Amino acid sequence: MAQDDGPSSTSTVAERMGKDVKYASIYRTRLIEAQVIEDRGYGKVDFAIPYLREYLRKHAAYIRMTLDISE
């Protein structure tokens, strides 16, 4: 989602993750309930936390590096 400048399509997010839409929808629901993302219309979501997109973009290289190290 951080790659997009606005609301993201759930199907696009699922494709980027290499998962099917049903799988992504489970986590979509959980993130909406946790108020991390919010529903922006049919099949669309966006970050609910101010500046989260910018933070993730700024720290993307570090996040990828630490994920690669721990796996």
N, C-alpha and C positions, 0 to 999 in steps of 0.2 A: 504494500500500500504506500509506503514511503516514496516509491518511484513515481507515483502519480501526483499531479499537481492539485487534484481535487478528489471527489468521491471515486472509489474504486469499485469495479464490478467483482462480485464474489467469484464468478466463473474465471475471470482473468487472474485473480489471486490464487485460485486453486490450480490453474495451469502453471503459473510461476513456481508453485510449490511441488509440482509433479503429482498432484493428488486429484481425485475426482471431486465434483461439486458437493456431493453428499458429505464427504469427509470434511471439506472446508466449512460447510454449513453448521456442523456441530461446533466448531471452534468460533465461528461467527456468532452463534447464539451465546456462547460462554463469554466472549469478549464484550458483547452488548450488555449482558447481565452485569458484568464487572465494570461497566461504564468506561471502557477503554476506547471502544468504537461506538458509533451510532448509526442507525438505519437512515439512509438518505433516499428512500424510494425503492421500488422493486429491483432487487438484485444489487443494490448499491450500498456501500458503507463508507464512512469517513472517520477519521480520528476524533474522539470526543475530548481528549486531553490537549489543551493549548500547547502549541509548539512541539508536539511529539514528532511530527513529520520532519521538522527541521533538525531536531536532535538526532533522529535516526539517520538522516542523510549525512549529517556532520560526522557521526561516529561509526558509519557503516564499515569502514576498513578495519577498525579495531574490533568491532563485533564479529565480523567474519573471521578475523585472525584468531580470536579466543575460541570460537566454535571449532575451528580446524584443529586447534591444539588439544581441546578436551575430548575430541572424538577419536 
